[in-house]
Amino acid sequence: MEKNQILMISGTDYRKMTKRLLEEAGLSGLIPGKDCRIGIKPNLVSASPASNGATTHPEIVAGIIEYLQERGFHNLVMLEGSWVGDRTMETAKVCGYDVLSRESQVPFLDMQKDKGIRKNCGGMELEICRTVFDLDFLINVPVLKGHCQTKITCALKNMKGLIPNREKRRFHSMGLHKPIGHLNAGIHQDFIVVDNICGDLDFEDGGNPVEMNRILAALDPVLVDAYVCSLLHYETEDVPYIGLAEALGVGSADLGAADIRAVDQESVKDVSVSRPEKVVEVQDHVNEVESCSACYGYLIPALTKLKEEGLLSELNEKIWIGQGCRGRSGELGVGNCTRGFAHYAEGCPPTEEQIYRFLKEYIGKH
């Protein structure tokens, strides 16, 4: 497989599809040796089954493991750290990775419990989980989906699960895009398998899955994310970390030079989708200052629910959220960072249901 290629396959037997895709890509020939320590990094952002559109289907990871084990690769690990607010091992259980680990005899490593080490990442010092540097070959298995802060999330942003929670919080204080771009200069992805089965094209936490039943394979995370932008009707400039990663030498966003092809005729069908709008419809009610993904990710669907009930139009106050609200005062806030506000939803982060009930009660009183 060449670095300018993106291969795709469609169907509903995800394990079988994955193995066929890896055969077509020649994955085994890309791995330096049988004794290499191979890390498989899914997206387990929160305790939400893959069918909700937020997390990587375990059948895809099972297909990767089976493909590798059949070819004599046995030094395998799965590794991930869920977002701040969820516990990785609880998420792994909800998503079926505890069963997969037991049946495949492949350990699942919780990066929330891993030690971090500082590393120069293209001129920016970032803290990365120590286990990453014990790997010889990293297989990234992101979900193709939308994101309420960065518009899209796929190959590049999925590396954020390999940093400690304290560094995740710091990423948000720095504005996400710049540290994500630099993070990918510090963590090299050797192979990418994209879960394009039913990702939520609006929210990274799922809830509105869009069935596409595809799996993609590639070598270049920058090219993958540029392709995702094209699918969701964004320009790469709309997602600044893509251009930054390209400038740092991580890969190429040049779709004009890309070889994007199907390994089966079914994948040739039109794969374009409508541009996500749900986040845009409710964002005008929010003043966001350096908020963490979990907190903001729970706020947006809560607002969407209020909008569907016809209540959001009755909210006249802007909702403040984020680490930048610490020490400030105001009328209405979400999360413990806004504890100085007259009214705020407690929690770090408060859940979607807690935010919804808090705002609904506030609207009723005001």
N, C-alpha and C positions, 0 to 999 in steps of 0.2 A: 504494500500500500504506500502511496506517495503522500507527501505532506499537503498537497493541494487538493486532495480527494475527500469527498464525503460520500459514504456508501449508505444506502437505506434499504430497509425491507419492511413489508407490511404483512399483517395477519393477526391471529388471535392466540396462537400457541407460542407464547413469549419465550419460553425456554428453548424450544426448537428453533425459532427465528433467530435468537441470539447466537446459538451455536453455528448456524449456517452463515450468519453475517461475519462471525469471527473467522470462519474458514475462508470466506471470500477475501477478507482483509489480510489473511496470512498472519494473524496475531502471534502464533507460536514462533515464527521466524524472526520476529522483532525483539524477542526476549533473549538477552545475552547467553543465558545458560540455565540448565535444569535446577540448579541450586539457588537461583536468584530468589530473594525475598520479595514477593509480589504483594502489593497492597491494593485492595479494591475499595474505593471510596464512593458509597451511594449518597443520595441526598435524603437524610432523615431529619428534616428541619424540626418536625413536631410530631406528637403522637396522633397521627392521622393516617389511616390506611391508604395505600396507593390509589385505590379506586376514587378517592376524594380529590385527586389531582395535585397533591403536594409532595409525595414521597416516591422514591424509586421502587418499582415493582420487584419484589424478592425473586420472582421467576427469572428476571433478567440476570440478576447477580448469580442465581443458581445455574443458569446457562453458562455464564463465564467460568464459574468454578468447575463445572463438569467438563467443559471444553479443555481447561488447563490440566485438570487431573488426569484426563484420558491421555494426555500427551506427556505425562511424566513430571508435571510441575506440582509439587506438593508443599512447598514452603509459602503458604498463602495466609493472608490475614485480611479481615474486613476492618475498616476503621472509620469512625465518624464522631462528630460532636454536635449535638442538636443545638438549636438556638437558645439564647439566654431565656430562662423561664420554663424550659422543659428539661427533663432528665434523659440523657441518651439511652440508657438501658431500658427505661420504661417505654420510650419511643420504639426501640428495637423490638421489644416484645409485641407492642400493638401492631407493628408493621411486618411481623413474621420472621424477623431476623434471628431471634433466639432459636426457633425451630430449624432454620436453615443452617445456623452455626453447628447445632447438635448433629444434624443429619449428615452434613458435609465434613464434619470434623475440622472446620476452619474457624479459628478464634475470631471473636468480635471484640475489638478494642475501643474503649470509651475514651475519646480525646478530651472530654471534660475533666477526666482524672489524670491526664498525662501532664508531665512537666513541660514547660515552655523554655525555649532558648532563643536568644536574640540573634538575628541574622541580618546582614546587609542585603536588602532586596532592591537592586537597581538604584542605590543612593538613598533609600529610606530604611531605617532600622525597624524591623518588625519582630514580634515574638511568635514563633511557630512551634507546634508540638514536637517534642523530641523524637517521637516514634517515626515521624516522616523521614528523618535522615537515616533511619535504619533500613529503609526500603531500597531495593535495587531497581524496581520497576513499579510505576504507579498507574493504575487503571481508574480513571474518573468515570463515574456513572451518574451524571446529573439528570434532573428532570427538565424538560423544555417547558417553561411556564412564565407567567408574568410576575412582576414584582411591584408592590405599591410605592416603592421609593426609587428604584433604578429602572423601571419599565420592564426589563427582562432579567431573567436569571437562568444561566445554563452552565457551560463549562468553566468559565473564569470565576464566577462568583461562588461556585460550589467548593472552591478551595478554602473558603472562609470557615468551613467546618473543621479545618485542621489547625485552628489557632485557639488558645485558651479563651475562656469566657471574658476575662478582663480585657483581652486584646480586642474581642468582638465589640465590647462597649467603646473602646478607644477608637475603633474604626468609624463608628457613628459620630464621634466627636470631631473626626477629621473629614467627615463628609462622604464616606463610603467609596466614591469613585477612585480617588487617588490611591488610597491604601490597597484597594482590590487590584488595581493595575500593577502596583509594585509587588504585591504578594505573589503574583504569578511570575515575577522575575526571580522569586526566591524558591518557589515550588515548581518543579518541572513535571508536567503531565506527559506520560509516555504513550498513553492510548486513551481514547474517549469513546464510551458507549452511551448514547443519549436515549433516555426513556422519553419517547414521544408518543406514549400510549394514550394518556388522557389528562395531560397537564392542565391546570387551571390557568387560563391566559390573562387573568386579572390579578390574582392573589397568590403569593408564595405559600400561603398556609392552606390552600385548597378550598373546596366547597362548591366550586362551579367547574367541574371537569369537562373538557372538550375532547370527545373521543376522536382519535386519529389513528390509533393502532399501528404505529410505526416505531422502528428502532433505527438509530443512525450510528455510524462508526466513523471516526476520524482521528487524525494525529495532531491537528492544530486547533487549540482552544479558541484562538482569536477568530479563525475562519468559521468555526462552529457558531460562535456568538454573533458574528456578522450575518450568517445565514438565518439565525433565529430572528434577528432584526428585520430581515427582508420578509420572512414569513408573517410577522406581526405588524407589518407596514410601518416600521420605524426606520429612520436613517441611523447609521452607526454613530453619527454625531449626537444622537439623542441619548446614547449610552456612553458617556465619556470614558469609562474605564476600558472600553474596547480599543479606542485610539491610543490611549496611554500605554496599554499592554503592547500594542503593535510598535509604538515608538521605543519601547524598552527591549525590543527584539524577541518578544515571546512568540510572535507569529505574524501572519498576514491577514488583513481584512479584505483583500482584493477578490471579490466574488467573480469578477470578470475573468480571472485566471484559474478559477476553481473548476474541478472536474466532479460534478455532483451527479451521481447516477444510482439507479436501482439495481439490485441483484435479482429482482423479480418484476414481472410486468405490472403487478398490482400496485407497486410503489410509484408507478409513473403517473397515477391519477393526480388530479389537481389537489394540492395540499394547502392552498391559500386559505386564510381565515379572516374574519372580520377584525378590524382593529379594536383592541380592548378599550372600553369606555367607562366601565363601572367605577374605576378609581377616580377618573377625571371628574365624574359627576358629583362626587362627594368631597373632593379635596378642597374645594373653596371654603369649606366650613372649618378648616384646620390651619393653625399656625404651628408648623413643625420645626423644632430647633434641635438638631443632633439626636433624634430619637432612635432607640434601638429597634431592630426589625420586628421583634416579637410584639412590643408595645404598639407600634404603628400598624403592624400587621393585624392585630386584634381590633384596633380602632376602626379601620376602614370597613370591614364587613359589618360591624355594629352600626355604623352610619348608614350602610346600604340597607340594612334591615329596617331602620327608622324611616328611610326614604320610601321603601316599599309599603310601609304602613301609613304614609302621608304625614309623618310627624316632623321630618327633617326641616321642612319649610317653616316650621314654627320656632326653630332654633335661631335666635337672633345674635347670640354671642359666638365669637370664634373660640374654638377649642385649642388650648395650648398643650403641647406634648413634647417631651424630649429632655435630654440632659442639660441643654442650654437654658432650661427654665429654673434650674436650681438657684435658690436665693432670690427669685423674682416673686412678685405678687401680681394678682389679677383676679378675674372673675371665675373662669372655668378652665379646668385642666384635667388631664388623664395621666395617671401614674404617680408614683411617689416623688418623682422629680418636681411635681407641681404642688407639693404639700403646702407651699406658702400662699396658694390661691384660695379664694373664698369658698369655692366648691371644687372638689377634685375626687376622682375615682382612685381609691387606694389600691396598691399592688405594684409589684415589680417583676413581671408586668401584671396588670389586671387582665382577666380573661375577656374574651369577646362578649360573653353573657353578662359579666359584671359591668362592663362598659355600657352595654345596651340598656341594662336596667337602671344604671345610674343616670344616663342621659335622658331616658324616658321619664324618670321621676323628676329630673330637673326641668324638662320641658313642661311637664304637668303643673309644676309650681310656679313657673315664670312665664 
